[in-house]
Every structure is written in C-alpha cells, then in structure tokens.
Amino acid sequence: MTVKKRMAYLFSRLARTILTACRLDLSKDKSSVQQMVKKEGSVEKLERQDTESKPTSHEKEEPAYTFNASVTLNSTSIQVEGDSTLPPAVILYVRLRAYPEDASVPDIKDYRAEPYTKVISEEHMSIQEDGTFKSRGVERPEFQQRYLLELIFAPTRFEESMQQKLVTEGESVEDLPGMIPIDMPTRNEFFDDVVPGYIKHVNIMQYDEPDGNDVSLELVSVES
C-alpha cells in the first residue's frame, strides 16, 4: 500500500470514528432532552393539579349556624318570625334604622344607600326549643319614612355560659365560620363597636309604596 493510499485509509477511519462518536453523543443528548421534556411536563401537570385543588379566595365560607326570617307589615307594627339551627335560648337582635330622605329608591332597593347609625326601634328574640323565633312587634314610628330592618346574631355579646353552648371545648365564638364584621355602636366601654356575626336585612318602604304595608317580605343575607 502506497503512502498516499495509507494516509487516505487512516483519514477515512479517523473520520468514521469521529462521526460515530458524534452520533452517540447526539443520541444521548436527544434522550436527555426527551426525558427533560417529559419531566417538565409532569411537573407542570402536577402544579396545575395542585392549583386546581386549592380553594379560591372567592369561595364563600359556609356559616356554622343559619336562620331564615320574614317580616309582616301591618300599619305601625312590624312582625318578625322565622326558624334557625341555633341552640335554644340564643338571642337574635332586631333593629330598625331610617334611611336619609335624599337616598334614592334605586339605591335603597339595591342596598347601596346607608341608613343612619341611630336605632329607631329594636327588639331581642329568644330561640325556642323547636328552633323558631317570633317578635312581639317592632314599632314603626313614621309611615312616610323608609327603613332598613336588620336581624343580627352577635355571639361575642353573649355571656360566657351562652358562648360555650355554641362551640366545642377549647374553641372561641370568634372563630365560628362565615361571620362578617357588623357595626353595633354601644356606650358600654367593655364592648367593641364592630363585632363578628351573621346578619340579614330587608327594606321597609313608605306606607303608600310597594313593600310598604300589608305585605310579607323575606330577609336576605348581607354580602361581606
């Protein structure tokens, strides 16, 4: 074999060896890339599943106790009655507050208008053994005035013995789920003006307006 042929032979062997090594490395890299893509896909899928399983902040927390109520308007008297899952002897508070005269009817009906802070009429109702409650009659002072009637469960205002009936041992009524802040101004320095609780309300319109007299209305939950 001549020197030229030998050189050509050696060069071709060397070239094939280099190409083979490159193919092996590329194949190995390709496999690694495929594995990486698969792994990243799995991680992404797991993260998506984890995100989907978490509750969103917009989900409303279910209350520990519920109550339903309606009001019946009859001239100067407002009758409140309903039923509840609360234990017997628990107290529900009813208050009546007037809307400003310049509050528009649409704003009142959509509960966008704010009533005055002053309470016009009020009453406390006790839950009976069968879970029902009924007022003696909340006074309606003026026919030509629009009011907001509110029914409130405020457990932090109860005596300690009553609070313990609402929770299990070691728990606090402040931790009951589904409660919202409620403005309840008081002159008692030992009470806060804003308390946690459940509240429902309904509008009482003027005597000669729809929903103003000789009608029964359902109270609705207050949005937090």
C-alpha atoms as a printed R data frame, in Angstrom:
    type eleno elety resid chain resno       x      y      z
1   ATOM     1    CA   MET     A     1   0.000  0.000  0.000
2   ATOM     2    CA   THR     A     2   1.454  3.366 -1.052
3   ATOM     3    CA   VAL     A     3   1.931  6.187  1.414
4   ATOM     4    CA   LYS     A     4  -0.888  8.183 -0.193
5   ATOM     5    CA   LYS     A     5  -3.331  5.253 -0.025
6   ATOM     6    CA   ARG     A     6  -2.320  4.551  3.588
7   ATOM     7    CA   MET     A     7  -2.852  8.165  4.521
8   ATOM     8    CA   ALA     A     8  -6.262  8.173  2.803
9   ATOM     9    CA   TYR     A     9  -7.250  4.948  4.599
10  ATOM    10    CA   LEU     A    10  -6.202  6.253  8.001
11  ATOM    11    CA   PHE     A    11  -8.013  9.533  7.374
12  ATOM    12    CA   SER     A    12 -11.232  7.732  6.423
13  ATOM    13    CA   ARG     A    13 -11.045  5.507  9.552
14  ATOM    14    CA   LEU     A    14 -10.479  8.544 11.710
15  ATOM    15    CA   ALA     A    15 -13.399 10.381 10.115
16  ATOM    16    CA   ARG     A    16 -15.762  7.416 10.682
17  ATOM    17    CA   THR     A    17 -14.677  7.179 14.321
18  ATOM    18    CA   ILE     A    18 -15.346 10.887 14.894
19  ATOM    19    CA   LEU     A    19 -18.762 10.718 13.189
20  ATOM    20    CA   THR     A    20 -19.750  7.637 15.192
21  ATOM    21    CA   ALA     A    21 -18.829  9.356 18.453
22  ATOM    22    CA   CYS     A    22 -20.829 12.416 17.441
23  ATOM    23    CA   ARG     A    23 -23.870 10.299 16.658
24  ATOM    24    CA   LEU     A    24 -23.635  8.619 20.037
25  ATOM    25    CA   ASP     A    25 -23.386 11.939 21.870
26  ATOM    26    CA   LEU     A    26 -26.241 13.447 19.891
27  ATOM    27    CA   SER     A    27 -28.373 10.384 20.559
28  ATOM    28    CA   LYS     A    28 -27.542 10.629 24.253
29  ATOM    29    CA   ASP     A    29 -28.345 14.348 24.292
30  ATOM    30    CA   LYS     A    30 -31.608 13.723 22.445
31  ATOM    31    CA   SER     A    31 -32.625 11.145 25.022
32  ATOM    32    CA   SER     A    32 -31.757 13.565 27.826
33  ATOM    33    CA   VAL     A    33 -33.805 16.298 26.206
34  ATOM    34    CA   GLN     A    34 -36.772 13.948 25.787
35  ATOM    35    CA   GLN     A    35 -36.524 12.947 29.437
36  ATOM    36    CA   MET     A    36 -36.290 16.586 30.473
37  ATOM    37    CA   VAL     A    37 -39.383 17.477 28.451
38  ATOM    38    CA   LYS     A    38 -41.264 14.582 29.984
39  ATOM    39    CA   LYS     A    39 -40.184 15.601 33.473
40  ATOM    40    CA   GLU     A    40 -41.081 19.238 32.936
41  ATOM    41    CA   GLY     A    41 -44.440 18.178 31.563
42  ATOM    42    CA   SER     A    42 -45.052 16.083 34.643
43  ATOM    43    CA   VAL     A    43 -44.076 18.934 36.942
44  ATOM    44    CA   GLU     A    44 -46.311 21.330 35.042
45  ATOM    45    CA   LYS     A    45 -49.191 18.866 35.235
46  ATOM    46    CA   LEU     A    46 -48.674 18.367 38.980
47  ATOM    47    CA   GLU     A    47 -48.527 22.121 39.558
48  ATOM    48    CA   ARG     A    48 -51.715 22.589 37.569
49  ATOM    49    CA   GLN     A    49 -53.471 19.845 39.530
50  ATOM    50    CA   ASP     A    50 -52.268 21.370 42.812
51  ATOM    51    CA   THR     A    51 -53.577 24.796 41.768
52  ATOM    52    CA   GLU     A    52 -56.914 23.366 40.719
53  ATOM    53    CA   SER     A    53 -57.326 21.534 44.038
54  ATOM    54    CA   LYS     A    54 -56.804 24.660 46.148
55  ATOM    55    CA   PRO     A    55 -59.965 26.630 47.062
56  ATOM    56    CA   THR     A    56 -60.130 30.109 45.621
57  ATOM    57    CA   SER     A    57 -60.354 33.197 47.821
58  ATOM    58    CA   HIS     A    58 -63.736 33.995 46.255
59  ATOM    59    CA   GLU     A    59 -65.398 30.884 47.673
60  ATOM    60    CA   LYS     A    60 -67.879 31.816 50.385
61  ATOM    61    CA   GLU     A    61 -67.370 30.142 53.762
62  ATOM    62    CA   GLU     A    62 -70.430 28.277 54.999
63  ATOM    63    CA   PRO     A    63 -71.787 29.555 58.351
64  ATOM    64    CA   ALA     A    64 -71.807 27.346 61.418
65  ATOM    65    CA   TYR     A    65 -75.453 28.295 62.087
66  ATOM    66    CA   THR     A    66 -78.251 29.596 59.885
67  ATOM    67    CA   PHE     A    67 -81.536 31.408 60.338
68  ATOM    68    CA   ASN     A    68 -84.368 32.314 57.965
69  ATOM    69    CA   ALA     A    69 -86.853 35.057 58.667
70  ATOM    70    CA   SER     A    70 -89.666 37.131 57.203
71  ATOM    71    CA   VAL     A    71 -91.371 40.365 58.237
72  ATOM    72    CA   THR     A    72 -95.075 41.154 58.040
73  ATOM    73    CA   LEU     A    73 -96.022 44.821 57.765
74  ATOM    74    CA   ASN     A    74 -99.309 45.859 59.327
75  ATOM    75    CA   SER     A    75 -99.773 49.577 59.822
76  ATOM    76    CA   THR     A    76 -97.404 50.705 62.604
77  ATOM    77    CA   SER     A    77 -96.334 47.180 63.596
78  ATOM    78    CA   ILE     A    78 -93.579 45.045 62.058
79  ATOM    79    CA   GLN     A    79 -93.768 41.353 62.920
80  ATOM    80    CA   VAL     A    80 -90.572 39.281 62.587
81  ATOM    81    CA   GLU     A    81 -90.555 35.492 62.692
82  ATOM    82    CA   GLY     A    82 -88.562 32.546 61.397
83  ATOM    83    CA   ASP     A    83 -86.559 29.431 62.195
84  ATOM    84    CA   SER     A    84 -82.938 28.662 62.963
85  ATOM    85    CA   THR     A    85 -80.333 25.972 63.569
86  ATOM    86    CA   LEU     A    86 -79.154 27.877 66.663
87  ATOM    87    CA   PRO     A    87 -79.489 26.261 70.101
88  ATOM    88    CA   PRO     A    88 -82.490 27.184 72.293
89  ATOM    89    CA   ALA     A    89 -82.247 30.389 74.354
90  ATOM    90    CA   VAL     A    90 -79.788 32.042 71.959
91  ATOM    91    CA   ILE     A    91 -80.744 35.675 71.345
92  ATOM    92    CA   LEU     A    92 -81.294 37.298 67.949
93  ATOM    93    CA   TYR     A    93 -81.304 41.080 67.804
94  ATOM    94    CA   VAL     A    94 -83.659 43.102 65.579
95  ATOM    95    CA   ARG     A    95 -83.068 46.766 64.860
96  ATOM    96    CA   LEU     A    96 -84.769 49.358 62.651
97  ATOM    97    CA   ARG     A    97 -82.820 52.285 61.180
98  ATOM    98    CA   ALA     A    98 -84.056 55.106 58.955
99  ATOM    99    CA   TYR     A    99 -82.687 55.994 55.545
100 ATOM   100    CA   PRO     A   100 -81.795 59.628 54.772
101 ATOM   101    CA   GLU     A   101 -84.585 61.467 52.981
102 ATOM   102    CA   ASP     A   102 -82.327 62.159 49.986
103 ATOM   103    CA   ALA     A   103 -81.465 58.469 49.478
104 ATOM   104    CA   SER     A   104 -82.818 57.361 46.102
105 ATOM   105    CA   VAL     A   105 -85.256 54.461 45.813
106 ATOM   106    CA   PRO     A   106 -82.973 52.500 43.415
107 ATOM   107    CA   ASP     A   107 -80.049 52.813 45.856
108 ATOM   108    CA   ILE     A   108 -82.252 51.703 48.737
109 ATOM   109    CA   LYS     A   109 -83.632 48.696 46.856
110 ATOM   110    CA   ASP     A   110 -80.115 47.609 45.873
111 ATOM   111    CA   TYR     A   111 -78.837 48.158 49.442
112 ATOM   112    CA   ARG     A   112 -76.331 50.754 48.270
113 ATOM   113    CA   ALA     A   113 -77.772 53.516 50.478
114 ATOM   114    CA   GLU     A   114 -76.507 53.772 54.061
115 ATOM   115    CA   PRO     A   115 -79.078 54.236 56.847
116 ATOM   116    CA   TYR     A   116 -78.468 56.492 59.815
117 ATOM   117    CA   THR     A   117 -76.498 54.994 62.707
118 ATOM   118    CA   LYS     A   118 -79.254 55.757 65.232
119 ATOM   119    CA   VAL     A   119 -81.538 52.805 66.024
120 ATOM   120    CA   ILE     A   120 -85.231 53.800 65.820
121 ATOM   121    CA   SER     A   121 -86.733 50.580 67.198
122 ATOM   122    CA   GLU     A   122 -85.260 47.333 68.451
123 ATOM   123    CA   GLU     A   123 -86.152 44.001 69.988
124 ATOM   124    CA   HIS     A   124 -84.443 40.846 71.261
125 ATOM   125    CA   MET     A   125 -85.870 37.436 70.383
126 ATOM   126    CA   SER     A   126 -85.040 34.103 72.017
127 ATOM   127    CA   ILE     A   127 -84.722 30.882 70.028
128 ATOM   128    CA   GLN     A   128 -87.370 28.384 71.130
129 ATOM   129    CA   GLU     A   129 -86.923 24.651 71.709
130 ATOM   130    CA   ASP     A   130 -88.121 23.876 68.175
131 ATOM   131    CA   GLY     A   131 -85.699 26.400 66.639
132 ATOM   132    CA   THR     A   132 -88.327 29.054 65.856
133 ATOM   133    CA   PHE     A   133 -88.417 32.685 66.958
134 ATOM   134    CA   LYS     A   134 -91.020 35.462 66.847
135 ATOM   135    CA   SER     A   135 -91.049 39.114 67.798
136 ATOM   136    CA   ARG     A   136 -93.651 40.873 69.903
137 ATOM   137    CA   GLY     A   137 -93.815 43.578 67.243
138 ATOM   138    CA   VAL     A   138 -91.173 46.116 66.216
139 ATOM   139    CA   GLU     A   139 -92.555 49.653 66.283
140 ATOM   140    CA   ARG     A   140 -92.709 51.628 63.045
141 ATOM   141    CA   PRO     A   141 -92.787 55.325 64.065
142 ATOM   142    CA   GLU     A   142 -93.469 57.059 60.743
143 ATOM   143    CA   PHE     A   143 -95.427 55.949 57.679
144 ATOM   144    CA   GLN     A   144 -93.634 58.279 55.239
145 ATOM   145    CA   GLN     A   145 -90.155 57.061 56.157
146 ATOM   146    CA   ARG     A   146 -88.092 54.301 54.539
147 ATOM   147    CA   TYR     A   147 -86.254 51.961 56.894
148 ATOM   148    CA   LEU     A   148 -83.721 49.170 56.940
149 ATOM   149    CA   LEU     A   149 -84.651 46.279 59.246
150 ATOM   150    CA   GLU     A   150 -81.764 44.036 60.335
151 ATOM   151    CA   LEU     A   151 -81.696 40.692 62.125
152 ATOM   152    CA   ILE     A   152 -78.371 40.036 63.853
153 ATOM   153    CA   PHE     A   153 -76.600 37.150 65.566
154 ATOM   154    CA   ALA     A   154 -73.634 38.597 67.505
155 ATOM   155    CA   PRO     A   155 -72.174 35.832 69.727
156 ATOM   156    CA   THR     A   156 -69.374 37.914 71.282
157 ATOM   157    CA   ARG     A   157 -72.049 39.984 73.036
158 ATOM   158    CA   PHE     A   158 -73.387 36.893 74.832
159 ATOM   159    CA   GLU     A   159 -72.495 35.810 78.344
160 ATOM   160    CA   GLU     A   160 -69.707 33.253 78.627
161 ATOM   161    CA   SER     A   161 -72.088 30.409 79.503
162 ATOM   162    CA   MET     A   162 -74.094 31.006 76.314
163 ATOM   163    CA   GLN     A   163 -70.963 31.302 74.185
164 ATOM   164    CA   GLN     A   164 -69.834 27.865 75.333
165 ATOM   165    CA   LYS     A   165 -73.059 26.338 74.004
166 ATOM   166    CA   LEU     A   166 -72.151 27.498 70.500
167 ATOM   167    CA   VAL     A   167 -68.678 25.933 70.245
168 ATOM   168    CA   THR     A   168 -66.816 22.810 71.287
169 ATOM   169    CA   GLU     A   169 -64.483 22.868 74.283
170 ATOM   170    CA   GLY     A   170 -61.364 24.926 73.705
171 ATOM   171    CA   GLU     A   171 -62.837 26.926 70.820
172 ATOM   172    CA   SER     A   172 -63.957 30.557 70.700
173 ATOM   173    CA   VAL     A   173 -67.143 32.010 69.190
174 ATOM   174    CA   GLU     A   174 -64.896 34.477 67.361
175 ATOM   175    CA   ASP     A   175 -63.730 31.550 65.219
176 ATOM   176    CA   LEU     A   176 -67.179 30.498 64.013
177 ATOM   177    CA   PRO     A   177 -67.008 30.228 60.205
178 ATOM   178    CA   GLY     A   178 -68.906 32.519 57.860
179 ATOM   179    CA   MET     A   179 -69.162 35.549 60.160
180 ATOM   180    CA   ILE     A   180 -68.708 39.108 58.877
181 ATOM   181    CA   PRO     A   181 -67.978 42.420 60.673
182 ATOM   182    CA   ILE     A   182 -71.138 44.193 61.894
183 ATOM   183    CA   ASP     A   183 -71.378 47.774 63.128
184 ATOM   184    CA   MET     A   184 -73.045 47.740 66.549
185 ATOM   185    CA   PRO     A   185 -72.182 51.011 68.325
186 ATOM   186    CA   THR     A   186 -72.570 50.854 72.084
187 ATOM   187    CA   ARG     A   187 -71.993 53.043 75.139
188 ATOM   188    CA   ASN     A   188 -70.625 50.058 77.047
189 ATOM   189    CA   GLU     A   189 -66.858 50.555 77.189
190 ATOM   190    CA   PHE     A   190 -66.315 46.801 77.543
191 ATOM   191    CA   PHE     A   191 -67.863 46.093 74.126
192 ATOM   192    CA   ASP     A   192 -66.393 46.751 70.688
193 ATOM   193    CA   ASP     A   193 -68.392 48.847 68.227
194 ATOM   194    CA   VAL     A   194 -67.694 46.347 65.435
195 ATOM   195    CA   VAL     A   195 -68.399 42.686 66.162
196 ATOM   196    CA   PRO     A   196 -68.314 39.447 64.154
197 ATOM   197    CA   GLY     A   197 -71.632 37.799 63.426
198 ATOM   198    CA   TYR     A   198 -74.351 36.815 60.971
199 ATOM   199    CA   ILE     A   199 -76.796 39.376 59.641
200 ATOM   200    CA   LYS     A   200 -79.804 39.527 57.339
201 ATOM   201    CA   HIS     A   201 -81.810 42.562 56.300
202 ATOM   202    CA   VAL     A   202 -84.814 43.860 54.369
203 ATOM   203    CA   ASN     A   203 -86.065 47.273 53.273
204 ATOM   204    CA   ILE     A   204 -89.279 48.751 54.657
205 ATOM   205    CA   MET     A   205 -90.610 51.282 52.147
206 ATOM   206    CA   GLN     A   206 -93.029 54.152 52.708
207 ATOM   207    CA   TYR     A   207 -96.576 53.200 53.662
208 ATOM   208    CA   ASP     A   208 -98.089 54.020 50.244
209 ATOM   209    CA   GLU     A   209 -95.248 52.433 48.216
210 ATOM   210    CA   PRO     A   210 -94.833 48.771 47.159
211 ATOM   211    CA   ASP     A   211 -93.370 46.754 50.071
212 ATOM   212    CA   GLY     A   212 -94.615 49.457 52.426
213 ATOM   213    CA   ASN     A   213 -97.674 47.882 54.086
214 ATOM   214    CA   ASP     A   214 -99.887 44.803 54.243
215 ATOM   215    CA   VAL     A   215 -97.139 42.554 52.848
216 ATOM   216    CA   SER     A   216 -94.715 39.841 53.945
217 ATOM   217    CA   LEU     A   217 -91.039 40.174 52.994
218 ATOM   218    CA   GLU     A   218 -88.129 37.758 53.229
219 ATOM   219    CA   LEU     A   219 -84.891 38.894 54.841
220 ATOM   220    CA   VAL     A   220 -81.758 38.376 52.709
221 ATOM   221    CA   SER     A   221 -78.154 37.822 53.706
222 ATOM   222    CA   VAL     A   222 -75.805 40.782 53.829
223 ATOM   223    CA   GLU     A   223 -72.870 40.467 51.434
224 ATOM   224    CA   SER     A   224 -69.486 40.859 53.085
